[in-house]
Amino acid sequence: MYGRLICCATATALALSTVSLSAQAASQESVRAAGSAEQRAASTRAFLGLGPVPDAAAVTRGAPVYQRSCAFCHGPQGRGAEGPNLIVSDVVLSDDHGEKLVPFLKAGRPETGMPSFKTMSDAELKDISEFLHEQIEAVANRGTYQLQNIVVGNPDEGKAYVAANCTTCHAPGSFEHIASKFRSADQLQRGWVWPNRPADNSLAITATVKMHDGRMVEGRVTQISDFKIILVDGAGKTHVIERDMGVDVEIKDPLAAHQKMINTLKNIDMHNVTAYLESLK
């Protein structure tokens, strides 16, 4: 099942040639709004369309059984050793709760050197299946990732970086108590590196389009590609404009400076700035 979902998601991503800016902003906001690790995992699972949640009790029972019977070939986490990586196995990915893996393990694949596990009970084999699904979960569901402490930089050097690179757009006083606006240091870091575009459109991308006949159309960009641009003007009217020869488009992005910064931002500078901003509670 995971394999089918990953293939579908990849095909969909390749097929999309435009970027829906409102959808992108909504996605960013939903991820940032997620609170606990459980909430993040659940929201990521729903977004990716992952399969059933592995049975925790079965995973606990299956772990030692797997280690005794399977790890010497497939590695302690199923990621391969002498035998193949089970995380990307079609047999494992197409299974939900052992309905395909149990009979497969019972039969084995003697022609490839994989023995039959017919002496093991269906319950034990199902527990092994749940253990493998948990290993896939650990790889596929990024919402379960546990971030370590990222406040490892030098606050004084971070302050110097801000003074040299950020005060052209931001007044020094705008950083006061900035850390208190974010629930964690990693959210703060994401927030200053690439700020979320708020719902009031104060940081929206806008464009001025000069048409073939000289008319000018201005508005907020909701979609843009190499072939067309969609704007919403001040009166709320939507304009769909083909980007043909003779149509000039001038884009204005309030976050252009952040985009430029990202292209040259070093890890050490990112850590230093985060440490500095984290100190501004």
Secondary structure, 3 states (H helix, E strand, C coil): CHHHHHHHHHHHHHHCCCEEHHHHHHHHHHHHHCCCHHHHHHHHHHHHCCCCCCCHHHHHHHHHHHHHHCHHHHCCCCCCCCCCCCCCCHHHHCCCCCCCHHHHHHHCEHHHCECCCCCCCHHHHHHHHHHHHHHHHHHHCHHHCCCCCCCCCCHHHHHHHHHHHCCCCCCHHHHCCHHHHCCCHHHHHHHHHCCCCCCCCCCCCEEEEECCCCCEEEEEEEEECCCEEEEECCCCCEEEEECCCCCEEEEECCCHHHHHHHHHCCHHHHHHHHHHHHCCC
